[in-house]
Amino acid sequence: MMMQKAPAGPGSAMSTTLALPPATVPSLSRQRVMFAVLCFVWGTTWLAMKVGIATVPPGLFAGSRWTVAGLALLLWRRAQGHRISVPLRLRGRLLLVSVLMISFNQVIQLYGLRYVPPGLATVISAALTPIALLGFGVMAGQERFDRRRLAAVGLGVVGIMVLFGPKAMAGTLSWQEIAGAGGVIAGTLFYSAGSVLARPLMRSIPPAELSGLANLIGGGLLLTASLIFEPGSLAAATGHWGWPAFEAWLYLLLPGSLGATIIYFLLVRDWGASRTGTYAFVSPVIGVVAAMLLFGEHVGVADVLGMGLMLGAAGLVLRR
């Protein structure tokens, strides 16, 4: 399948897109609905992850759900009559994408989340994700800088700092929290690099199949390493986690791993990594609203201002 230059439209100017038959590319309105679903699901997964790792070793918690998600996706593809096949020349890149996006990202971020306040972790991840995606995309030749994109990133970062900064930065940080923040940064960079490297794979591998393979490979490696090296993992493998952790695992598995990940790969294919990465400006807003509704957290004027700035940043990048 040949590569072609995209005309000015939903993607970035002069970005490289995939030459796919028109019927296989969702309409712009449907893509925006998919983007909204992605933002909602990934805006609420922080709550589920925090609940799960409170009682379950992070590597086991993440590795088991990504492995199950990958296996389920591939079985679904086979049931539809698709042949699962990866060209030999792409297997090394697929392995690298799987390790970066799933294995390294998940275990490092979840362990980091144990030692930093959730607000600080959200600030780091949400502010760094679109910047890292754009940077890696430029290095890979998939994106280019323009004033509108830089303005959107700047506006989004300001909004995140207005919303979370005063709460996250209150008080002094211990060395554990600094190390945890470093883990969140490293995990975000791994995920962003893997996202950019995954885009060329979709010239030969359908997004749903790529998602299943990456989930299974990355999750399987993480699960195996957890059972061998992670303290408490073998004892927790019996599944006696308690209902809160198990319900959190199911939520992360079904809409998180099976639904949102496929949407993410589809949008990366059609929009590019940096534009899709603007979910990081919207998801924290959803997380704040969910926490307010479920846990009665107070939302002040600064919170509303920060959420408005982030939504404006996402809209600036998403417009034609």
Residue, then its C-alpha position, 0 to 999 in steps of 0.5 A: m500500500m502506497m503512502q500519499k500526501a493528505p490535502a488540507g483537512p482533518g489531519s495536520a497540514m502536509s502530514t503523511t496519511l494512509a492511502l486507504p479506500p474511502a469506505t474504510v475511513p470513518s466520516l469526520s462526524r463519526q471520528r469526532v464521536m469516537f474522539a469523545v468516547l475516547c476522552f470519556v473512557w480515558g478520563t475515568t480510567w485514572l480512578a479505576m487504576k487507583v482503586g486497583i493498585a491499592t490492593v493488587p500488584p501493578g504489574l499483575f493488575a495491568g499485565s493480566r487485563w492487557t493480555v486478556a484484552g489482546l487475546a479477546l480481540l484476536l479471537w474476535r478477528r478470527a471469528q470474523g474470518h480474518r487471518i492473523s498474519v504479520p509480515l516478517r519485516l514488521r515483527g521487530r517494530l511490532l514488538l517494540v511498539s508493544v513493549l513501549m505502549i503496554s509493558f514499559n508504559q503501564v508498569i512504570q506509570l502505575y508504580g509512579l502513581r503509587y508515590v505521587p498525588p493523583g493531581l500531580a500525575t495528571v498534570i504531568s501526563a496530560a501536559l506532556t502527552p500532546i507535546a511528546l506526540l507532536g515532537f516524536g511525530v515531527m522526528a518521524g516525519q509524520e507531522r510538522f509544527d505550525r502556529r495553530r498547533l503550538a498555540a493549542v499546546g500552549l493553551g492546553v498546558v496553561g489550562i492544566m496548570v490552572l486546573f491542577g497546578p495549585k493543588a498538585m504543587a501544594g507542599t514539598l515533595s519527598w524523594q519517593e514522590i519525585a521518583g514517582a513523578g519521573g516514572v509518570i514522565a517516562g511512561t508517558l514518553f514510552y507511550s507517545a513514542g510507541s504511538v508514533l511508531a505504530r502508525p506506519l504498521m497500519r499500512s499493513i495491519p488493520p487497527a483492530e488487529l494491531s491493537g490485539l497484537a500489541n495488547l497480547i504481546g505487551g501484556g503477556l510480557l508484562l504479566t510474565a515478568s510480574l509473576i517472576f519478579e514482582p513481590g506479591s504477584l504469585a499470591a495475588a494471581t489467585g484472584h482474591w482481590g475484593w470486588p472494588a479491585f475486580e470491578a476496576w479491572l473489568y472497567l479497564l478491560l472492557p471500555g478501556s482496553l477493548g474499546a478505547t484502544i481500538i478507537y485510539f489506533l483508528l484516530v492515530r491512523d486517520w488524524g496522526a498521533s499529535r492531533t489524537g493526543t489532544y484527548a489529554f486536554v479533555s480527559p482531565v476535565i472529565g476526570v474532575v467532573a467524575a470525581m465531583l459527582l462520585f466523591g463530592e469534590h468541590v470545583g471552584v472558579a479556577d477549576v472551571l477556568g482551567m477546564g475551559l482552557m483545555l477544551g478550547a485547546a482541543g477544539l483549536v486542534l480539532r477544527r479543520 
